[in-house]
Amino acid sequence: MLLQNRCQILATVVFFMSFLGSSVLFSQEGDCSDGLDGPDADGYIDCDDEDCVGDPACPIVATITVDNSYAFGFGDYNGIDPTQIYGCFNASQAGDIYNGSCADLNTYNSNGAERFNLSGSLNGAYIYMVCWADVSTYQGAIAQFSDSVTSLTSGIINGGTGPQWEVFATGLEPSPNNTGHCASGLTALLNDVNAQIALANGYPAAPIPNTPANGGAASPGWVGANGAVNGLHPNDAGNGSVLHFDPFPNGNPAAQYPNDAFSTPVGSCTHFDNPVATWMWYNPDADSDGFPDFTSPFSTASFGTPSGEYLIFRVGPLNELFSGCKTENPRVLCDTEIPGVDYNLTFDVVNNTGFDVTKLVIPGLVGGASISPNIINLPTPLPSGSTATGISVSITGGTAGSTLCIPVGLIAEDADGNEFQCCGTEVCVELPNCCLLISEESLTFDAAGNLTYTFNLTNGDGEDPVTAEHLFMEVISPGGVTVSQEWQPLNGLTDNSSILLSTQIVGATPGSTVCFDITIHDATLNTCCGVTHCVIIPDAEPQLCIPDISCEVVADTVVLQFPIPNPLDCCGSDILVLLDGQQIGSASPAAGSVTVPCANGVYCLACIDDTGNLVIQACCDVSCFPLLPPAIHFIRGDSNGDGALNIADAVKTLNFLFHSAVISCADALDANDDESVNIADTIFTLEGLFGSTSTPWPLISSCGIDTTDGPLGCDSFPACPEND
């Protein structure tokens, strides 16, 4: 069948969203963005390889077939990315459009649909479909957007909230028809298409010169299900052009367009299998009476004068299209109330889809675990922008300690009451162990190289015993490994209570995985439960040549003492002394100590290893005391400093007080030790020499230092030999 009277787009765009961990395909290509063929050596590179479908580097695969000529692109609001345009594909026979399986990725075939694996982020991204017919006729498109959880069709994205299909009818007719629009090459096509997109984006601020009001066939900018997306320019007042959606799912029965596109999937190509997929087309209002002109572009009875056959369809941003729902606040608990149920999971569902959600659908079996219920009818529809809290499901089976991701589909109803899945997400939880929980683990080596395993044990409330008295720990692999304490008392450990335990692991190889059977028992050893638990043995910590040092400040130096390395050449020929990371000295390993100038900072000893690297051994933090001059010795009352106490000392004090005599030791003049020199000191000296025996007097004729705090000092006192 030769299809010469239509430019019709049949598009299946399948999104593999990388956030859906359960649906992402694991790549045999390896790195899907390195420009190289992967381990599969199949000749396909990066996003041209089937194995990269669903990889974060290649988030979208699109399946396209068109009658007759088309281009397909991935870009943003402003146009198609030059590196993401595929075009100048032509089909003249029905078999070119429908029959056969899809082509290899990013290549053209002549027996069916083409598929494109598009790379890059979905943020702000748009899908563009551009088509032109072999003669001037009206055009249609049908599209199905889906990932493994969500299915959105052209019949759903048709006038609600969020991203919507839009079309711009350029009103132009390429000449010659069919391949003529690509006669100048793909670059010229891209430039022309992006110029038309800019024209549509600029409307209505700037008029489009060939709309019906101006005698042309262009649409008033971007047109959606509700008419002009951004409003009308005054020149186009009354224009009622729309992007129209067929009310009959899977094609109008009266249409001449074949319906075999709705077959089951062929090979790896997904044909239309969604029951609410509908045709969409540009329906112009050529007479600007406010109403579109035709019933269907696929029925000859509705044809008027064919025109405007060069169309640009788009939808985006894609990140908003598939980010309308999520789960929050998951909590999974051991279930001890319902027989046969292991866990109870509660979570919240956030609805930002633009639709009122009426129910949730959940698979019955996920990762070996049974989930129920599988259909959750919400008591009242959940509006967009709202959150359903406390959604609860039961889980039976699964592996304790593993992460279980459960898909959650959000169901809404279209205008005709047909249910569809408007969004999909997942809730992920780690399944707890209901017998016991091991946490706060550590594996450390002591100075002798022994490996100590320390862990916190909690008695779970999901299984008996309610009160645990004994713990048994047996190594099950690898052979030859043992623990120092195979039994430990738990001292009446009740449900949800914890205890810190430790044991030494003997005979394990660094890097190996050691697995234990750990069981807890009641006092009679009859009731018990247990788990298998594994740890990875770390590399042994390197033994330092100098494990520690001591630092002592001596006057204006610091003495660093260290154990002599064994063997002596462990640290090489010299030990380096560092102050705040800078070398200030060195020492022989056999010396056992080194003395360096004192300064405030961190002193370290370091060695040079066999590879020439500096290895810090041990450090200490040093604060140096300020160096003060030694205290001056003097004889109190010996004012003239001749080494004897007599009347001459009283005269010297008077000369100082009244004649400004020069003195070198004020402490010596302070006979009464009140930390001031005045007439009282002279009286004190005279009374000591001539007065009664009750008069205070130092009676000390030997040299000493001043032990009384005060302002007086002593610069020199030659009569005392200690000052020499």
Legacy VTK file of the C-alpha trace (Angstrom):
# vtk DataFile Version 3.0
C-alpha trace
ASCII
DATASET POLYDATA
POINTS 724 float
0.000 0.000 0.000
1.470 3.283 -1.091
0.812 6.025 1.429
1.151 9.259 -0.495
-1.528 11.365 1.156
-0.358 11.505 4.739
2.525 12.760 6.841
1.758 10.703 9.914
4.024 10.146 12.905
4.011 6.937 14.882
6.269 7.301 17.906
7.045 5.109 20.859
9.404 6.870 23.279
10.534 4.632 26.099
12.259 6.167 29.140
14.510 4.027 31.320
14.855 6.246 34.384
18.072 5.605 36.257
16.441 6.415 39.604
14.392 3.215 39.323
17.045 0.869 40.607
14.962 -2.219 39.931
14.479 -1.356 36.260
17.919 -0.213 35.118
19.596 -2.629 32.715
23.123 -3.599 33.701
25.459 -2.802 30.844
27.658 -5.384 29.164
29.162 -2.486 27.232
31.058 -1.401 30.345
31.514 2.371 30.468
28.738 3.830 28.283
30.461 7.185 27.816
34.121 6.333 27.095
33.919 6.181 23.279
35.093 2.559 23.243
33.503 -0.791 22.522
32.953 -2.680 25.764
33.827 -6.200 26.947
31.073 -7.638 24.726
33.091 -6.600 21.635
29.902 -6.401 19.559
31.031 -3.456 17.455
28.562 -1.023 19.035
29.914 1.857 21.092
28.352 3.687 24.067
24.735 4.752 23.407
24.715 2.857 20.085
24.890 -0.369 22.100
21.713 -2.151 23.256
23.402 -2.846 26.586
23.570 0.867 27.390
19.801 1.332 27.296
18.906 2.538 30.786
22.462 3.523 31.685
22.618 7.023 33.262
24.714 8.095 30.271
21.906 7.026 27.887
18.641 7.685 29.739
16.178 7.552 26.821
15.474 5.154 23.979
12.958 6.409 21.379
11.221 4.307 18.727
9.972 6.303 15.729
8.241 5.545 12.445
6.719 8.145 10.103
4.836 8.466 6.832
6.656 9.829 5.006
9.655 12.007 5.925
10.763 13.068 9.348
13.504 14.180 11.693
13.765 13.459 15.385
15.735 15.392 17.964
16.596 15.874 21.592
17.205 19.414 22.837
15.896 22.100 25.131
13.277 24.848 25.043
15.277 26.815 22.460
15.745 24.039 19.907
17.371 20.758 18.923
20.923 19.969 20.018
23.166 19.646 16.912
24.666 16.474 18.389
21.236 14.954 19.058
19.380 15.204 15.739
18.469 12.240 13.580
16.690 12.882 10.342
15.919 12.688 6.667
14.226 9.315 7.139
11.687 8.416 4.473
9.033 5.727 4.091
6.704 5.347 1.121
5.271 1.859 1.655
3.188 0.581 4.571
5.802 -2.064 5.215
8.380 0.655 5.650
6.377 1.989 8.550
5.056 -1.003 10.482
6.528 -4.314 9.438
9.633 -5.942 10.844
11.486 -5.343 14.065
13.208 -2.128 15.059
16.532 -1.237 13.529
19.820 -1.123 15.347
20.138 1.876 17.603
20.746 5.229 15.914
20.564 3.815 12.382
17.966 4.019 9.592
16.163 0.944 8.252
13.659 0.433 5.465
11.405 -2.181 7.039
9.996 -0.667 10.208
10.576 1.727 12.998
13.840 3.405 13.911
15.197 3.580 17.451
17.408 6.235 18.983
19.240 5.946 22.278
19.598 9.533 23.419
22.367 10.595 25.755
22.583 13.308 28.366
20.617 14.637 31.307
16.827 14.886 31.265
16.918 18.229 33.108
15.287 20.854 30.910
15.294 18.466 27.932
12.645 18.310 25.195
11.704 15.701 22.599
11.137 17.145 19.115
9.453 15.350 16.193
9.508 17.120 12.825
7.645 15.798 9.783
6.635 16.796 6.299
4.517 14.815 3.826
4.958 13.909 0.199
1.955 16.114 -0.572
0.184 18.825 1.416
-2.088 17.037 3.901
-2.871 17.098 7.576
-0.686 15.126 9.892
-1.081 12.913 12.942
1.052 11.470 15.700
0.683 8.910 18.429
3.117 8.456 21.308
3.624 6.269 24.330
6.034 7.283 27.093
6.945 4.628 29.600
9.503 3.144 31.905
9.124 -0.161 33.729
6.751 1.455 36.214
5.022 4.370 34.468
3.122 4.560 31.181
2.110 7.973 29.834
0.498 8.251 26.413
-0.453 11.021 24.041
-3.993 10.572 25.289
-2.918 11.386 28.864
-0.522 14.271 28.198
-3.232 16.287 26.501
-4.327 19.263 28.518
-3.762 18.551 32.195
-1.067 20.097 34.345
2.662 19.642 33.876
4.456 19.108 30.539
2.026 18.890 27.584
2.291 18.054 23.914
2.617 21.133 21.702
2.702 21.528 17.945
3.811 24.366 15.674
2.493 24.310 12.133
5.025 26.233 10.074
2.582 26.726 7.171
5.456 25.914 4.803
5.666 23.288 2.089
9.101 21.886 1.261
9.843 21.523 -2.415
10.400 19.039 -3.818
8.232 16.962 -1.518
9.361 14.058 0.617
13.187 14.114 0.594
13.354 17.654 -0.670
13.455 19.198 2.763
16.798 17.455 3.383
18.261 18.202 -0.022
20.794 20.591 1.510
21.814 18.192 4.279
21.066 17.666 7.938
22.828 20.849 9.096
20.646 23.003 6.870
17.581 21.126 8.140
18.637 21.726 11.761
19.164 25.431 11.138
15.762 25.737 9.503
13.950 23.755 12.223
15.590 25.742 15.018
14.686 28.987 13.238
11.055 27.838 13.161
11.241 26.911 16.882
12.598 30.390 17.672
9.737 31.898 15.688
7.191 29.902 17.696
8.931 30.685 20.997
8.828 34.400 20.229
5.060 34.422 19.675
2.841 36.302 20.611
5.316 39.087 21.468
6.330 39.001 17.811
3.724 38.095 15.162
4.109 35.143 12.807
3.750 36.513 9.264
1.909 33.576 7.672
-0.922 32.735 10.065
-4.465 32.427 8.561
-5.133 36.089 9.425
-2.299 36.944 7.026
-3.387 34.540 4.324
-1.078 31.671 5.388
-1.411 28.339 7.162
0.925 28.710 10.170
-0.401 28.099 13.671
-0.465 30.921 16.239
2.778 29.821 17.853
2.795 26.647 19.919
-0.643 25.073 20.059
-1.853 22.570 22.664
-5.080 20.794 23.507
-6.564 24.044 24.795
-5.443 26.248 21.928
-2.553 28.697 21.689
-0.173 27.884 24.548
1.033 31.444 25.132
-2.030 33.359 23.985
-2.802 35.157 20.705
-1.295 38.140 18.963
-3.948 40.813 18.194
-3.587 39.970 14.488
-4.806 36.425 15.232
-7.783 37.239 17.450
-10.369 34.481 17.332
-8.010 31.766 16.067
-9.216 28.479 17.606
-6.541 26.104 16.278
-5.787 23.188 18.618
-3.716 20.097 18.993
-6.550 17.586 18.774
-6.713 14.133 20.343
-8.829 11.353 18.851
-11.581 10.263 21.275
-11.186 6.663 20.105
-8.268 4.851 21.789
-5.912 3.045 19.421
-7.211 4.860 16.373
-10.570 5.841 14.998
-12.347 2.742 13.631
-13.502 4.844 10.679
-10.003 6.041 9.919
-8.148 4.882 6.850
-4.917 4.666 8.821
-3.806 1.034 9.471
-4.045 -0.267 13.020
-1.420 -2.977 12.885
0.941 -0.703 14.780
-0.843 -1.849 17.909
0.504 -5.379 17.716
2.478 -7.114 20.397
6.154 -6.183 20.667
8.307 -7.406 17.789
11.824 -8.344 18.775
13.234 -5.611 21.026
10.899 -2.986 19.542
7.998 -1.921 21.749
4.935 -1.148 19.614
1.865 0.521 21.046
0.429 -1.674 23.755
-1.208 0.918 26.008
-5.019 0.783 25.646
-5.439 4.545 26.044
-2.902 5.606 23.404
-4.705 7.967 21.009
-3.884 9.829 17.803
-3.156 13.537 17.950
-3.042 16.004 15.064
-2.961 19.708 14.300
-6.513 20.892 13.659
-6.400 24.448 12.241
-8.978 27.192 12.428
-8.449 28.606 8.951
-11.441 30.970 9.122
-10.609 32.192 12.676
-14.154 31.584 13.887
-12.866 30.204 17.186
-13.440 26.549 16.235
-11.114 23.998 14.595
-12.161 23.074 11.063
-12.116 19.267 10.795
-13.388 16.130 12.508
-10.411 13.920 11.685
-7.434 14.232 9.386
-7.680 10.485 8.736
-11.076 10.523 7.094
-11.395 11.822 3.518
-14.872 13.073 4.371
-13.366 15.722 6.622
-10.671 17.025 4.285
-10.759 20.642 3.333
-8.018 22.347 1.409
-4.779 20.566 2.447
-2.184 22.911 3.869
0.341 23.406 6.663
1.903 19.999 6.235
5.334 20.825 7.794
4.842 20.383 11.565
7.043 20.395 14.681
5.764 18.438 17.704
7.434 18.690 21.112
7.020 17.787 24.789
9.145 18.690 27.827
10.862 19.326 30.144
11.357 15.579 30.428
12.606 15.688 34.013
9.233 17.122 35.057
7.376 14.506 33.033
8.859 11.655 35.059
9.499 13.243 38.440
5.950 13.690 39.661
6.010 11.279 42.577
8.272 9.899 45.264
8.215 8.000 48.545
9.372 9.356 51.880
9.908 8.284 55.491
10.128 4.502 55.015
10.144 2.462 58.231
10.350 -1.303 58.424
9.800 -3.270 61.637
9.793 -6.925 62.543
6.172 -8.097 62.622
5.320 -10.327 65.586
1.546 -9.864 65.442
0.473 -11.423 62.121
1.275 -15.143 61.662
3.471 -15.806 58.652
4.431 -12.138 58.173
8.042 -11.154 58.760
8.006 -7.367 58.413
5.671 -4.407 58.384
6.643 -1.486 56.115
5.136 1.991 56.367
5.931 4.929 54.085
4.520 8.154 52.649
3.729 8.852 48.976
4.147 12.363 47.525
1.930 13.156 44.523
3.128 15.923 42.174
1.797 14.357 38.979
-0.885 16.898 38.120
-3.541 14.197 38.573
-5.748 13.069 41.455
-4.442 9.652 42.501
-7.111 7.123 43.477
-5.075 4.022 44.268
-1.587 2.559 44.535
-0.429 -0.671 42.868
2.443 -2.779 44.217
3.862 -6.044 42.800
3.107 -9.205 44.752
6.659 -10.561 44.581
9.835 -8.482 44.728
13.342 -9.833 45.274
12.087 -13.135 46.683
9.780 -11.394 49.175
5.975 -11.488 49.042
4.270 -8.107 49.378
0.635 -7.478 50.322
-1.731 -5.839 49.698
-1.032 -5.232 46.022
-3.812 -2.736 45.390
-4.305 0.040 47.933
-7.480 2.056 47.379
-7.063 5.498 48.866
-10.049 6.547 51.025
-10.255 9.828 49.100
-8.442 10.856 45.898
-4.995 12.276 46.621
-4.717 15.703 44.919
-1.543 16.750 43.165
0.736 18.547 45.596
-0.387 16.364 48.519
1.134 13.494 50.488
-0.490 10.241 51.578
1.012 9.269 54.921
1.217 5.941 56.710
0.872 3.638 53.687
1.367 0.141 55.140
2.287 -3.192 53.523
3.337 -6.581 54.900
6.495 -8.360 53.753
7.046 -12.108 53.983
10.464 -13.526 53.168
13.484 -11.635 51.943
17.010 -11.744 53.292
17.826 -9.937 56.501
20.443 -7.261 55.889
19.614 -6.936 52.184
18.033 -3.898 50.548
14.561 -4.432 49.124
13.220 -1.930 46.568
9.473 -2.169 45.987
7.946 -0.436 42.912
4.913 1.736 43.665
2.568 2.813 40.873
0.176 5.754 41.217
-3.186 5.259 39.482
-5.455 8.068 38.272
-8.483 8.285 35.985
-8.847 10.143 32.707
-11.883 12.207 31.712
-13.724 9.061 30.619
-13.083 7.218 33.880
-10.377 4.967 32.421
-7.645 4.138 34.911
-4.032 4.762 33.967
-0.741 4.777 35.800
0.266 8.427 35.976
3.563 7.952 37.811
5.839 5.310 39.258
8.423 5.331 41.977
9.818 2.900 44.536
10.437 2.558 48.248
13.725 1.015 49.347
14.495 -0.367 52.816
17.091 -2.599 54.419
15.388 -5.604 55.964
16.328 -5.862 59.647
17.299 -9.040 61.438
14.505 -9.843 63.845
16.644 -12.110 66.061
19.587 -9.865 66.865
21.287 -6.792 65.538
25.035 -6.262 65.311
26.214 -2.662 65.101
29.106 -0.319 65.973
31.675 -2.830 64.745
35.413 -2.239 64.856
38.475 -4.329 63.986
41.708 -3.075 65.569
45.236 -4.353 66.010
46.997 -4.052 69.371
50.710 -3.392 69.828
51.449 -7.121 69.571
49.569 -7.376 66.248
46.519 -9.209 67.631
43.203 -8.448 65.903
40.358 -7.532 68.249
36.762 -7.560 66.997
34.408 -5.350 69.016
30.668 -5.079 68.355
27.405 -3.975 69.914
24.786 -6.740 70.219
21.065 -5.932 70.492
18.494 -8.597 71.368
15.766 -8.220 68.733
12.113 -8.307 69.719
11.022 -10.252 66.642
12.074 -13.677 67.893
12.721 -15.523 71.151
14.504 -15.512 73.539
12.919 -12.565 75.327
15.773 -12.695 77.830
19.130 -13.903 76.488
21.784 -15.272 78.853
24.355 -16.835 76.515
26.041 -16.029 73.204
27.838 -18.621 71.087
30.062 -17.544 68.212
31.479 -20.106 65.773
33.637 -19.435 62.723
32.107 -21.144 59.668
34.623 -19.882 57.078
37.418 -19.807 56.148
39.029 -22.859 57.667
41.787 -22.380 60.214
40.342 -19.177 61.671
39.220 -19.163 65.315
37.972 -16.709 67.923
39.288 -16.433 71.449
35.820 -16.379 73.059
33.330 -18.787 71.536
30.959 -18.295 74.501
30.164 -15.050 76.286
27.628 -14.298 79.047
24.856 -11.813 78.207
23.713 -11.235 81.794
19.982 -11.239 81.182
19.871 -9.231 77.937
16.183 -8.412 77.358
14.446 -7.500 74.086
15.776 -4.248 72.535
18.626 -4.084 75.067
22.265 -3.946 73.993
25.653 -5.057 75.248
29.205 -4.320 74.012
31.253 -7.471 73.360
34.696 -8.234 71.965
36.817 -11.200 70.974
40.117 -11.798 69.224
40.170 -13.254 65.704
43.100 -15.592 65.193
44.523 -16.900 61.926
42.668 -14.605 59.504
44.368 -13.275 56.383
44.136 -9.528 55.668
41.522 -8.866 52.996
39.669 -12.129 53.620
36.024 -12.419 54.680
35.381 -14.235 57.933
31.846 -15.490 58.611
30.390 -16.546 61.943
27.286 -18.300 63.213
26.172 -16.123 66.129
23.378 -17.443 68.343
21.781 -16.162 71.531
20.131 -18.495 74.081
17.966 -18.358 77.168
19.167 -19.611 80.535
18.264 -23.247 79.753
20.001 -23.181 76.342
16.746 -24.508 74.837
15.282 -21.382 73.202
17.565 -19.640 70.766
17.850 -17.771 67.488
20.821 -16.794 65.418
22.288 -15.169 62.341
25.223 -15.603 60.009
27.409 -12.528 60.090
30.562 -11.711 58.130
33.395 -9.205 58.487
36.246 -8.244 56.170
39.675 -8.464 57.762
41.625 -5.202 57.293
45.282 -5.014 56.402
47.535 -5.231 59.414
48.616 -1.834 60.599
52.332 -1.269 59.801
54.643 -1.586 62.791
56.590 1.613 63.354
60.323 1.564 63.940
59.898 4.098 66.767
56.489 3.628 68.409
56.815 6.478 70.935
59.038 9.277 72.230
59.352 11.384 75.376
60.160 15.086 75.249
61.722 17.046 78.132
62.506 20.754 78.187
65.940 21.403 79.684
66.835 25.114 79.913
66.696 26.344 76.303
66.753 22.864 74.725
64.408 19.906 74.379
65.627 16.351 74.807
63.818 13.723 72.706
64.282 10.173 73.984
63.213 7.139 71.914
63.545 3.339 72.041
66.380 2.027 69.911
64.834 0.452 66.761
64.967 -3.318 66.398
66.474 -4.119 63.977
68.785 -1.165 64.071
68.440 -0.452 60.344
64.634 -0.355 60.554
64.759 3.419 60.166
67.629 3.577 57.714
70.881 5.380 58.430
69.437 8.387 60.282
66.397 9.456 62.271
65.174 12.870 61.202
63.936 15.432 63.747
61.046 17.621 62.564
59.570 20.745 64.159
56.111 21.547 62.785
56.927 19.481 59.693
60.331 21.067 58.998
63.588 19.174 59.531
65.777 20.748 62.245
68.159 17.903 63.018
68.937 14.191 62.886
70.192 11.404 65.107
71.689 7.940 64.897
69.101 5.167 65.495
71.465 3.705 68.129
71.658 6.952 70.132
68.321 6.604 71.909
68.030 10.392 72.309
68.661 13.678 70.577
68.857 17.249 71.910
67.670 20.197 69.818
66.930 23.881 70.504
63.622 24.461 72.286
60.749 26.168 70.497
56.997 25.943 70.928
55.532 23.393 68.502
55.220 19.722 67.565
58.426 17.666 67.458
58.393 14.432 65.427
60.879 11.709 64.628
60.704 10.367 61.073
62.347 7.717 58.916
62.949 7.382 55.190
61.421 4.103 53.951
62.699 1.873 51.125
60.771 3.865 48.518
62.237 7.180 49.638
59.093 8.402 51.375
59.167 10.194 54.726
57.305 8.147 57.376
56.381 9.887 60.638
57.114 7.640 63.622
56.108 9.442 66.816
55.445 13.019 67.921
55.151 15.203 71.008
53.866 18.729 71.685
56.378 21.020 73.424
55.945 24.358 75.217
59.233 26.039 76.139
59.448 27.981 79.419
60.903 31.556 79.284
64.536 31.701 80.503
64.902 33.984 83.591
68.239 35.192 85.068
69.197 33.501 88.365
68.071 35.295 91.564
70.704 37.596 93.201
71.872 36.589 96.679
72.234 39.372 99.305
72.386 40.044 103.076
69.302 41.895 104.371
70.255 45.112 106.236
73.767 45.214 104.676
72.982 48.447 102.851
76.552 49.203 101.759
77.144 45.610 100.618
80.439 45.083 102.476
79.375 41.767 103.996
78.965 43.125 107.574
76.030 44.579 109.589
77.061 47.849 111.402
76.334 51.573 111.773
77.663 52.202 108.252
74.600 50.395 106.869
72.202 52.820 108.639
74.219 55.774 107.270
74.019 54.277 103.711
70.236 53.990 103.962
69.923 57.634 105.132
72.171 58.813 102.284
69.897 56.940 99.841
66.753 58.447 101.334
67.948 62.062 101.638
70.984 62.463 99.385
70.073 60.159 96.463
73.005 57.894 97.026
73.397 55.235 94.303
72.598 51.687 95.379
72.732 48.331 93.536
70.506 46.227 95.810
67.295 47.789 97.180
66.369 44.467 98.842
69.435 44.878 101.119
68.227 48.328 102.313
64.778 46.868 103.163
65.848 45.818 106.656
62.274 45.190 107.913
61.298 43.265 104.695
58.110 45.257 104.027
59.023 45.676 100.308
59.698 49.410 100.648
62.764 51.497 101.643
62.046 54.318 104.114
63.109 55.772 107.498
61.613 52.747 109.215
64.399 50.583 107.782
67.048 52.875 109.352
65.283 52.758 112.726
64.954 48.982 112.398
68.728 48.690 111.749
69.690 50.996 114.681
67.386 49.171 117.091
68.893 45.933 115.960
72.389 47.215 116.615
71.803 49.174 119.850
68.289 48.567 121.088
66.639 45.932 123.287
66.801 42.270 122.498
63.050 42.257 121.726
63.539 44.416 118.646
63.135 42.325 115.495
66.308 41.712 113.606
67.085 39.181 110.903
70.070 37.866 112.795
71.054 36.376 109.457
74.477 37.371 108.278
74.659 34.780 105.494
73.664 35.338 101.856
70.235 34.416 100.541
67.504 35.398 98.033
64.365 37.491 98.569
61.383 35.175 99.133
58.905 38.027 99.593
56.948 39.205 96.552
57.162 42.914 95.928
58.489 45.689 93.720
62.044 45.826 95.113
64.895 44.037 93.418
68.593 43.440 93.497
70.841 44.026 90.538
74.125 43.002 92.174
75.619 42.199 95.553
79.356 41.483 95.219
79.779 40.441 98.865
77.908 37.127 98.188
80.038 34.551 96.397
76.897 32.867 94.936
76.629 35.803 92.522
80.062 35.233 91.008
LINES 1 725
724 0 1 2 3 4 5 6 7 8 9 10 11 12 13 14 15 16 17 18 19 20 21 22 23 24 25 26 27 28 29 30 31 32 33 34 35 36 37 38 39 40 41 42 43 44 45 46 47 48 49 50 51 52 53 54 55 56 57 58 59 60 61 62 63 64 65 66 67 68 69 70 71 72 73 74 75 76 77 78 79 80 81 82 83 84 85 86 87 88 89 90 91 92 93 94 95 96 97 98 99 100 101 102 103 104 105 106 107 108 109 110 111 112 113 114 115 116 117 118 119 120 121 122 123 124 125 126 127 128 129 130 131 132 133 134 135 136 137 138 139 140 141 142 143 144 145 146 147 148 149 150 151 152 153 154 155 156 157 158 159 160 161 162 163 164 165 166 167 168 169 170 171 172 173 174 175 176 177 178 179 180 181 182 183 184 185 186 187 188 189 190 191 192 193 194 195 196 197 198 199 200 201 202 203 204 205 206 207 208 209 210 211 212 213 214 215 216 217 218 219 220 221 222 223 224 225 226 227 228 229 230 231 232 233 234 235 236 237 238 239 240 241 242 243 244 245 246 247 248 249 250 251 252 253 254 255 256 257 258 259 260 261 262 263 264 265 266 267 268 269 270 271 272 273 274 275 276 277 278 279 280 281 282 283 284 285 286 287 288 289 290 291 292 293 294 295 296 297 298 299 300 301 302 303 304 305 306 307 308 309 310 311 312 313 314 315 316 317 318 319 320 321 322 323 324 325 326 327 328 329 330 331 332 333 334 335 336 337 338 339 340 341 342 343 344 345 346 347 348 349 350 351 352 353 354 355 356 357 358 359 360 361 362 363 364 365 366 367 368 369 370 371 372 373 374 375 376 377 378 379 380 381 382 383 384 385 386 387 388 389 390 391 392 393 394 395 396 397 398 399 400 401 402 403 404 405 406 407 408 409 410 411 412 413 414 415 416 417 418 419 420 421 422 423 424 425 426 427 428 429 430 431 432 433 434 435 436 437 438 439 440 441 442 443 444 445 446 447 448 449 450 451 452 453 454 455 456 457 458 459 460 461 462 463 464 465 466 467 468 469 470 471 472 473 474 475 476 477 478 479 480 481 482 483 484 485 486 487 488 489 490 491 492 493 494 495 496 497 498 499 500 501 502 503 504 505 506 507 508 509 510 511 512 513 514 515 516 517 518 519 520 521 522 523 524 525 526 527 528 529 530 531 532 533 534 535 536 537 538 539 540 541 542 543 544 545 546 547 548 549 550 551 552 553 554 555 556 557 558 559 560 561 562 563 564 565 566 567 568 569 570 571 572 573 574 575 576 577 578 579 580 581 582 583 584 585 586 587 588 589 590 591 592 593 594 595 596 597 598 599 600 601 602 603 604 605 606 607 608 609 610 611 612 613 614 615 616 617 618 619 620 621 622 623 624 625 626 627 628 629 630 631 632 633 634 635 636 637 638 639 640 641 642 643 644 645 646 647 648 649 650 651 652 653 654 655 656 657 658 659 660 661 662 663 664 665 666 667 668 669 670 671 672 673 674 675 676 677 678 679 680 681 682 683 684 685 686 687 688 689 690 691 692 693 694 695 696 697 698 699 700 701 702 703 704 705 706 707 708 709 710 711 712 713 714 715 716 717 718 719 720 721 722 723
